[in-house]
């Protein structure tokens, strides 16, 4: 956190997570993943020799749903407008690296890296007992999937995927009233 000048606060954070499976045997192979005979990891266990996809050990693969890198930056500038009123402007940027939603490491289940811009402009009481603001989240309207899974009808759509979007994956603009008591 930094305060480079009166009224301006800047906050930033960065995280790196090296989340990998230590040992995860029995993971179902994704559609088209090479079998052992083709130089790949997939094999059907003796209990299920007719498996279409096969199974393998996901040891060393990234844990599903966990990006390696995330960072965020926020800047807030506030100043008195009158003895009984303060004005403020806030902007924030949050980013994450690619994330794979499949335990198997399926390349079709990857959400590419993305960033989200948001902000607020408003007024508040000097003691911040209340504030009224116009806000925007996902200002650049960046669409991103909150989950990607193989299509549940693989017989009709082999190799297809279904994406599920969060309400946060569309731009939102609104007014907020915050009261502390």
Backbone torsions as a table, in degrees:
resi	resn	phi	psi	omega
1	UNK	NA	141.4	179.5
2	UNK	-139.4	150.6	173.6
3	UNK	-126.0	82.3	-175.2
4	UNK	-67.1	-21.9	177.2
5	UNK	-157.3	166.3	-178.7
6	UNK	-58.0	128.7	177.0
7	UNK	88.3	-11.8	-178.3
8	UNK	-109.7	123.5	176.0
9	UNK	-121.3	134.1	177.3
10	UNK	-123.3	129.8	179.5
11	UNK	-124.9	137.1	178.9
12	UNK	-142.9	151.7	177.3
13	UNK	-148.9	148.5	-178.7
14	UNK	-140.4	138.2	177.4
15	UNK	-138.8	138.9	172.9
16	UNK	-119.7	127.8	179.9
17	UNK	-125.4	116.9	177.9
18	UNK	-98.8	72.8	-175.7
19	UNK	-93.9	111.7	-178.0
20	UNK	-131.7	150.9	175.6
21	UNK	-72.7	128.6	177.2
22	UNK	-77.7	-42.2	178.3
23	UNK	-162.7	118.6	-178.1
24	UNK	-145.1	79.1	-177.5
25	UNK	-80.7	148.2	177.0
26	UNK	92.1	16.5	178.1
27	UNK	-76.9	132.1	-179.8
28	UNK	-71.4	134.7	179.3
29	UNK	-67.7	151.4	176.2
30	UNK	-84.1	161.6	-177.5
31	UNK	-57.6	124.1	177.7
32	UNK	87.9	-1.9	178.9
33	UNK	-67.6	133.6	-176.2
34	UNK	-61.7	140.8	176.0
35	UNK	-82.4	168.3	-179.7
36	UNK	-55.5	-40.7	-179.4
37	UNK	-64.1	-20.7	180.0
38	UNK	-101.3	9.5	-179.1
39	UNK	89.8	7.3	-179.5
40	UNK	-99.5	-176.2	-176.2
41	UNK	-91.3	-10.8	-169.3
42	UNK	-79.9	131.9	174.4
43	UNK	-142.3	151.0	175.3
44	UNK	-91.9	128.8	179.8
45	UNK	-67.6	158.2	-179.9
46	UNK	-54.4	-31.7	-178.9
47	UNK	-70.8	-17.6	-177.7
48	UNK	-141.5	65.4	-175.9
49	UNK	-69.1	-14.3	-179.4
50	UNK	-96.6	11.8	-179.4
51	UNK	-58.2	132.9	178.3
52	UNK	-73.0	-38.1	-174.5
53	UNK	-96.9	-38.3	-176.4
54	UNK	84.7	-178.9	-176.6
55	UNK	-137.6	160.5	178.7
56	UNK	-157.3	175.2	177.3
57	UNK	-97.1	123.2	-177.4
58	UNK	-84.8	13.9	-179.8
59	UNK	-50.1	129.2	177.6
60	UNK	91.1	-15.5	178.4
61	UNK	-76.6	154.2	176.3
62	UNK	-62.3	142.7	176.2
63	UNK	-67.4	131.9	-176.2
64	UNK	-56.6	135.4	174.5
65	UNK	81.5	5.5	-177.5
66	UNK	-114.8	112.6	176.5
67	UNK	-73.5	152.3	177.1
68	UNK	-71.4	-41.9	-175.0
69	UNK	-123.1	139.4	169.6
70	UNK	-142.3	144.4	172.0
71	UNK	-149.0	159.3	178.4
72	UNK	-146.7	145.9	177.7
73	UNK	-135.6	135.9	178.3
74	UNK	-137.2	138.0	176.4
75	UNK	-128.0	134.1	178.4
76	UNK	-128.9	129.2	174.3
77	UNK	-120.8	123.7	176.1
78	UNK	-135.7	149.4	-178.0
79	UNK	-155.4	155.6	178.1
80	UNK	-68.7	137.2	173.8
81	UNK	-101.5	-40.7	174.5
82	UNK	-142.5	174.2	177.3
83	UNK	-59.4	-24.6	-177.0
84	UNK	-110.9	10.3	-174.8
85	UNK	-148.5	134.4	175.2
86	UNK	-115.4	146.5	175.1
87	UNK	-110.7	150.5	179.0
88	UNK	-146.6	153.8	174.0
89	UNK	-134.4	134.5	179.8
90	UNK	-134.3	140.5	173.0
91	UNK	-133.8	144.0	177.6
92	UNK	-142.3	147.8	178.7
93	UNK	-132.8	126.5	177.3
94	UNK	-125.6	135.5	-175.4
95	UNK	-135.5	149.1	172.0
96	UNK	-141.1	150.3	177.9
97	UNK	-76.4	176.2	177.6
98	UNK	-50.2	148.6	175.3
99	UNK	-138.3	137.8	176.8
100	UNK	-104.3	125.6	-177.4
101	UNK	-88.4	-2.0	-177.9
102	UNK	-105.3	134.2	175.8
103	UNK	-59.3	-33.9	-176.6
104	UNK	-74.8	-8.0	-176.4
105	UNK	77.9	18.3	-179.3
106	UNK	-51.4	119.4	-178.5
107	UNK	-64.4	-17.5	177.3
108	UNK	-81.2	-6.7	-177.7
109	UNK	-106.4	25.0	-178.7
110	UNK	-95.6	128.3	169.0
111	UNK	-94.4	119.2	-179.3
112	UNK	-65.8	158.6	179.5
113	UNK	-55.8	147.5	178.1
114	UNK	-155.2	161.5	176.2
115	UNK	-130.6	152.0	-179.6
116	UNK	-125.1	132.3	178.9
117	UNK	-107.7	135.5	177.9
118	UNK	-141.3	171.8	178.3
119	UNK	-174.1	169.6	178.7
120	UNK	-145.6	148.7	170.9
121	UNK	-140.7	133.3	-176.6
122	UNK	-173.5	-166.7	179.7
123	UNK	-130.9	157.0	178.5
124	UNK	-150.5	167.0	172.3
125	UNK	-71.1	153.0	179.8
126	UNK	-56.4	-34.2	179.4
127	UNK	-90.7	5.5	179.2
128	UNK	62.1	27.7	176.9
129	UNK	-68.2	-23.6	176.1
130	UNK	-150.7	156.9	173.3
131	UNK	-150.6	149.3	177.1
132	UNK	-127.6	126.6	-174.2
133	UNK	-145.0	151.7	167.2
134	UNK	-96.0	128.4	-177.8
135	UNK	-126.7	159.0	173.9
136	UNK	-142.4	134.3	173.3
137	UNK	-122.0	149.2	-174.6
138	UNK	50.7	51.7	-175.4
139	UNK	-56.4	-31.5	-179.7
140	UNK	-87.8	3.7	177.0
141	UNK	55.2	48.7	-179.0
142	UNK	-80.5	116.4	178.0
143	UNK	-84.2	128.9	178.2
144	UNK	-143.9	149.8	-178.7
145	UNK	-86.9	136.2	174.8
146	UNK	-87.8	-13.7	177.3
147	UNK	-163.2	141.2	174.4
148	UNK	-131.5	126.6	-179.7
149	UNK	-133.8	155.3	173.9
150	UNK	-59.2	145.7	-179.6
151	UNK	-55.9	133.4	-179.3
152	UNK	-70.2	-11.8	179.1
153	UNK	-112.2	57.3	-175.2
154	UNK	-61.7	-22.8	176.4
155	UNK	-66.4	-34.5	179.2
156	UNK	-91.7	-24.0	-176.3
157	UNK	-139.4	65.3	-176.7
158	UNK	-62.3	131.6	-179.3
159	UNK	83.1	3.3	179.7
160	UNK	-83.1	166.9	-177.2
161	UNK	-137.0	154.7	172.6
162	UNK	-116.2	134.1	177.8
163	UNK	-113.7	139.5	179.0
164	UNK	-116.2	126.6	-176.8
165	UNK	-104.3	141.2	177.4
166	UNK	-81.6	153.0	172.5
167	UNK	-58.3	-24.2	178.9
168	UNK	-74.4	-7.0	-177.6
169	UNK	-87.5	13.4	172.5
170	UNK	-130.4	152.9	179.3
171	UNK	-61.9	138.0	173.4
172	UNK	-130.5	135.9	176.5
173	UNK	-130.8	138.2	-178.9
174	UNK	-163.9	-174.6	177.7
175	UNK	-120.1	137.4	178.0
176	UNK	-123.4	143.7	172.5
177	UNK	-123.2	117.3	179.5
178	UNK	-112.6	134.1	178.9
179	UNK	-131.5	130.6	176.3
180	UNK	-103.6	132.6	178.1
181	UNK	-145.3	NA	NA
